[in-house]
Amino acid sequence: MSGTPGRARLSPLLRLLILTQLAFNIGFFAVLPFLAEHLGAAIGMAGWLVGFVLGLRTFSQQGLFVVGGALADRYGVRPVVLVGCALRIAGFTWLGFAQETWSVIGAVLLVGFAAALFSPAVESEVVRQAVVHEREGGSRTRVLALFTVAGQAGAFVGPLIGALLLGFDYRTVCLSGAGVFVLVLAGHALLLPQHIPGRRRVGVRGGVGPLLRNRGFLALCCAYGACLLAYNQLYLALPAEVERVTGSQTALAWLFALSSVLVVTAQLPVTRWAGERLSARSSMAAGLLLVAGGFAVVAVLPAEGLLPVAGFVVLLTFGQMLVAPAARAWVPDLAEEGRLGLYTGALSSVSGLIVLAGSSATGALLDSGLPRAVPWLVLAAVPLAAVALLPRQTATSSSDSPAAPVTADP
């Protein structure tokens, strides 16, 4: 690619999908940031079990994205999104009333699987529409950056709503999150098209073999999964450190708000800067190094006050800003024709497996009694190792997308 892409207008479908991500995250982040504390304090789960439940939630969501992506390839976006929203409503309602470990696990699995349906359907269509937008003179990565900004705007509003509702109880938080998805379900039943022009449906079977032989794509999945494991520490290591430093969870909502405000205000400038100077691989490598630096800050700075965790949140957020749009923009160039949903889902599924394996270990590590710096240094090593996993090529051609390198153009 050369030159600077024009500022082509977003299509109505792209605008709807970007607003969808905003609504999804408002409902989700009103509930999730406070789950670990609820499981530990209100239900009495041990630290390793809390980590396992959080990892299970991520696996049932990210780990099963490949299922939702394949179903979206086969049946289209609309039915998969609507069923996913209905399951999320049921899952949040169940979680609000769950008191036993088995009941919590069932609710968490349902909450995660719901997103495994609707998220890859929406994300794969955003990626496909971003490629179309690029052909019309726009920028693929700018569309994906806007998608990220919308999601983070929801992640900013959601925890603030959840913190206010905690004045009642966690059940009220869960039921309010379910209420958001009732509105999302109704809106999409009315507005999401039955048939999207240019989207060709394929069989569910037949795409996994070529995917498993695609070494470049699998390498991208592993590197992105390591970044997701690191990002997941916002819900496990960060709450534990905030509780240790301040004796409460009060500051947690504001740290989430800090992350979201940074993304909302800086994601597009960061994407523009990276597009002018970095390839997709270099952008991901730089982001992973920033993430590693965030963990190192907590390990190295004195264990007093909120400055170390604030530094962690800032560096983790900027790292994620570099990694996420570049990784998503890379997928169409590595995907088999007609299988963009499958490949988009697989990116998250491999990540979910990594998070499932790593979250229980992280929970045990945080409860191990080791010196405070040790868990954070171990966590810093994860994104550092991920840099070596990145594919060497910038892109390969695909009939689903232009045969050109993804360089994160603005």
ZAPAGU-273992 format. One record per residue (C-alpha): residue in one letter; x negated, y negated, z. Coordinates in steps of 0.05 Angstrom, whole numbers, plus 5000, padded with zeros to 4 digits. Layout:
BEGIN
aXYZ
...
//
This chain:
BEGIN
m500050005000
s497549304987
g500048614999
t505248415050
p512148725046
g517948255037
r523148125090
a528648535058
r535148515096
l537149115137
s542949515110
p549349555152
l547750285167
l540850105193
r543749565237
l548850055266
l543450575280
i538950065314
l544749825358
t546250555372
q539350625403
l540750015446
a547150325473
f544051005484
n538550715527
i543050275568
g547050885590
f540951335599
f536450855637
a541850655685
v541351365711
l534451675699
p529551215736
f533051365802
l533752115792
a527052325825
e528551945889
h535652225890
l533152935882
g527752845936
a531352425988
a538752585980
i538253315959
g531653485994
m527753805936
a520253915943
g515553515900
w513854095853
l521354235844
v522853505828
g517253525776
f519954165747
v527053895742
l524553255708
g520353675661
l526254125647
r530553515630
t525153285581
f524453975551
s531954075543
q531953405507
q525353325471
g523954065467
l530454215431
f530253615384
v528354105330
v535254425337
g538853755331
g534453555273
a535854205235
l543354135249
a543253415223
d539753655159
r545254175150
y551653825173
g550053085169
v549052555222
r556252395244
p558653065273
v552053185309
v552152495341
l559352545364
v558453235396
g552052995430
c555652395460
a561252835486
l556153295520
r552452705551
i558952465582
a560153155612
g552853205635
f552752535671
t559452685704
w556853355728
l550353055754
g554252555795
f557653125834
a551853625835
q549053785904
e545954475898
t539454615860
w542855065808
s548254545796
v543053985787
i539154415738
g545554565698
a547453835695
v540353625676
l540154145620
l546753895592
v544453165596
g538053345559
f541353785506
a546253235490
a540552785470
a537353365432
l543453315387
f544652575377
s537552295382
p534152675325
a540252565281
v539751815291
e532151785290
s531352195227
e536451765191
v532951135215
v526451405187
r529751595121
q533050915116
a526450585134
v523150915073
v528950675030
h528049975060
e520650005042
r522250164970
e526649554968
g520849104989
g521349165065
s516749495116
r517650195142
t514050085208
r517549415220
v524249785218
l521550305267
a518949745311
l525849425312
f528650105331
t523650125389
v525349415410
a532749585413
g531250205454
q527049805503
a532249265508
g536949815532
a531450075577
f530949375607
v538449285620
g539750005642
p535350025705
l538049345728
i545149605722
g543150245758
a539649865814
l545949455826
l550450065826
l545850425876
g548949955927
f554850435922
d551751115911
y548351535858
r554951845837
t557351155817
v551051065776
c552251725739
l559551585725
s557850895699
g552651205652
a558051685628
g562651085616
v557450765570
f557451395527
v565051405525
l564550725490
v558950975445
l563051585425
a569151165408
g565150655369
h561551175327
a567951555313
l570350915280
l564050635247
l559151195229
p560151415156
q562452125142
h557652175083
i551151775077
p548951635005
g542551984986
r542452475044
r542153175016
r544353735061
v540154365065
g540655045099
v538655115172
r533955685155
g527655665113
g524055055139
v520455315201
g515155725165
p512155155124
l512554705185
l508455195227
r503255225172
n502754465168
r496454355209
g496353605201
f503453535226
l502254005285
a496153605304
l500352975303
c505553315347
c500353515399
a497252825402
y504152495408
g506153005461
a500152825504
c502352095499
l509452285519
l506852665579
a503152045600
y509251605589
n513452085630
q509351885691
l513751265694
y518851735725
l514352175768
a507451885786
l509751155786
p515651245835
a511051655881
e505751105881
v510850545891
e513850925950
r506951035979
v504850305972
t511249945992
g515250466030
s521350395984
q523650435912
t525849705908
a520149485862
l521350055813
a526949725775
w522749095766
l516849505740
f521449835689
a523949145672
l516848905662
s515549475612
s521949325574
v520748575571
l513748695543
v516449145488
v522248685471
t517648075466
a511248385439
q513049005398
l513948645332
p507648215339
v503648825360
t506349225300
r504648645254
w497648585282
a496349335277
g499049345206
e494048825184
r488049165216
l489149895231
s491150545197
a496350975230
r490951415259
s486950825287
s493350525316
m494951165352
a487751245377
a487550535404
g494250635439
l492051285472
l485750935498
l490050385528
v494450915562
a488251255591
g485950575616
g492550485653
f491551115694
a484350915707
v486550245735
v490650565789
a484951045806
v479650505810
l483049895841
p484149865917
a490450225939
e493949595964
g499849215936
l503249285869
l497649015825
p494749695805
v501549985786
a503349345749
g496849415709
f498550135695
v505449945669
v502549395624
l497149825593
l501750425585
t506849995551
f502049675502
g499150355487
q506050625472
m507450025427
l501550235384
v502850985385
a510351065375
p511850675310
a505450945277
a507251665295
r514351615270
a512351255206
w507251815193
v512452375195
p515852265127
d509052335093
l507853005125
a514953285120
e517553795070
e522853545021
g529753525051
r527253705121
l526153025152
g530953185209
l527353835224
y520553505225
t522952905265
g525953385315
a519753815317
l515453215334
s519553135397
s520253885410
v512754005414
s512253385458
g517653665503
l513954325511
i507653935531
v511653525581
l514954145611
a508154475621
g505053835648
s510453555693
s510654135743
a503054105746
t503353355757
g508453425813
a504153945848
l497953505837
l501352905869
d503453335929
s496653675935
g493653225988
l487653075944
p484652375947
r489251865916
a484751725856
v484152455834
p491152555803
w490651895766
l483752075737
v486352755715
l492252405681
a487451915648
a483852495615
v490152725579
p490852145529
l483252135520
a483452865498
a489352705452
v485052235410
a480952825386
l487353185365
l489552655315
p489752885242
r484052615200
q488252435140
t492551805141
a498152125102
t500052655051
s505152544998
s512252785004
s518152724957
d522052455016
s517651835017
p512651434976
a506051794965
a502151244999
p498451185065
v502150955126
t498150355152
a503250045198
d504749445153
p508648895188
//
